[in-house]
Amino acid sequence: MKSLTLELNGGTVTHEVEPRETLADFLRERCRLTATHLGCEHGACGACTVAVDGQATRSCLRLAVMCDGRSVQTLEGLEGDPTMEVLRRHFHQSHAVQCGFCTPGMLMMARDILLRMPRPNAETVREQLSGQICRCTGYSGIVTAIVAAAQELGGPAGQTT
Amino acid sequence: MKAATFDYAVAKTVAEASALLASSGAAAAIAGGQSLLPMLNLRVALPDLLVDIGRLHELKEIAATSSTIRIGALTTHAAIEDGKLPEAFGGLMQKVAAKISYRAVRNHGTIGGSVALADPASDWSGCLLALGARVRISGLKGTRAQPIGEFVLGQYSTSLADDEIILGFDVPRPDAALRWGFSKVVRKSGAFADSIAFAVARGRGGPACVVLAAAADRPCLLPKVAERIQAGNGSEDAMRAAIAHDVAEHLPQDDAYLLRLHTSTVLRAVRELHAR
């Protein structure tokens, strides 16, 4: 076992972990933060997306021990985050949620897209979301929600990426 | 938790990384881990010790001299995509980086890790071959450098000894404006490539290099296509013939679909180069 200390959703946590534990397992099993979902566990589905040092990260492709001293944000830690609040509302309004399994990863990635790109159009959102798999909605509602949130949050109209 | 058990150590210096890698028969280096973690989770890779080289500052060096761009092994695909290199070779490396896997993977996956793994469908070994890069390597016996075409030996096979790690790459600065083309066929964006082609030329009539990846067990040079680009004249039919000739040399078996697929990616790369 290795001792691991990291900043998690603004607080400091320390745990003993096995080297083979992924960050996703660490978050769900040791920290009981179950918004982070595990789909494929080999980097194909995107359901487990979190932010490490502010960068979108597949928590199934990161060993927890590699995150020693780093800052990790999960969906639970983004309550009240201005970008996430707008995204959440538009996901609701555009019916971007069906079974909900992919939703935490979709929201984490959507926030990452909006922080990097001021006003993405639908085509850009689709390209950027290509690593997130949803097996229910057909993506239309999800893309609509993210574009609508971008328009609400973004810079002056007409400026697209 | 899916991976089998292993021990884990963080290397604090390059020398310590080599000593740790040599200390066990089945040690593996981990940088971004974006290829290794799936292999651990699927139990395809079964190391008994993981040596984390992700915190070595020497491997993060990005520097430019008048003749060379030095790219540290730990440079992430996302950093290259975001234009963090002092010279992006006319935008080629940025374009290549942006098409690797997905952003969340690009945030951690490194150029050194990609080349060290030597997956035949990877982008960087082919791109760096087209750009004439040398690999800088460190091990217990000291450091060495090797052209990337000699470093990559085949599928998942390189000249790295058990105690060696990649420090980074030295890529010659083009002495004239770089004209380039890049084409890649994937079933869905971010998936493993079925075919990748790179075409580069230094100015008009300058030396050209054409590389096809994801076709054979390692990226291969297409010399007749490069000659045609350098000559700068000739019909598209002549170019197609040169491509078909070079591609057929490297296909493992006579397969009409694969020949057509790889011919298209090379032709698209050549057309893009000509349009620049």
Interface residues (C-beta under 8 A of the other chain):
Chain A: K2 E18 P19 R20 E21 T22 D25 E41 H42 G43 G46 T49 V52 Q55 A56 T57 R58 C60 L61 R62 L63 V65 M66 D68 M109 D112 E127 Q128 S130 G131
Chain B: M1 K2 A3 A4 T5 F6 D7 Y8 V10 I30 G33 Q34 L37 P38 L40 N41 L42 L50 D52 G54 A78 S101 Y102 R103 A104 V105 N107 H108 K188 S189 G190
